[in-house]
């Protein structure tokens, strides 16, 4: 899991994980493409979530899987 952005006023952190292997025909929820790794060309997507500041944080996963953060942001707004 990778932390991407921190919002100190909302006390949350945007995180992402790699979704691999992909189900047959699964593509980005916004643009319809997939990412591929440099070695071997394995397709993958990212899943994004929001992690609040708490004693026992629980990540709230956003709907869909995306090829980039810009597709995620466009889909959410």
N, C-alpha and C positions, 0 to 999 in steps of 0.2 A: 504494500500500500504506500502510495506516495502523497505527501501533502503538497497542494498546489497554491492555495491562497488562504490567508488568514484575515478574518474580519473581527478586529478587536472590540468594536462597538456592539456587534451582535453576539460576540463570544463564540464564534463558530469557525471551523476550518473546512475548506473544500478538499476532499481526498479523491483519489482514483485508483482503480485496480485494473489489471489487464484481464480481458475475457478471452480465454483460449482453452480448448479448441472451440471453434464456432460451429453451431448447428448448420446443416446444409442450407444454403441460401440466406443466411443471416447477414444483414448489412447495417450500415449506420442508419439510425432512426431518422436522421435529418436529410442527409444527402445521398444515401444509398451506396456509398463506397466502403472499402475496408482498408486497413493498414496491413502492410506485409513487413516481416523482419528482413534485415539485410542478409542474414545467413539462412539459406533454405527457403525463403519466401513464405513462411508460415503466416497465414492471415490471423489478425486479431483486432479487437476493438477495446475501448475503454468504458468502464462503468464508473459513474461519479456519485458521490454522496456527500452529505454534510455531517460533520462530527461536532457536537456541542462541547463546551467546557463543562465538565461535570466530574464527580468522584468516580462514577461508572459510566463513561460515555458510551452511547449506543449510536452507531452510524445510521442515518436516515438515507437510504439509497434512492436515487432519483430514477424515474422510469426511463427505460431505453438503454441502448449501448451506442457509443459514438466513436467516430474516427479521430476527433480532435475536440479540444475545449471550445473552440469557436462554434462548432456544430452543436455542442451541448448548450452553450449560451443562447444560440439562436432558437433552438428548440424550446427552451425553458421560458423565453420572453415573448 
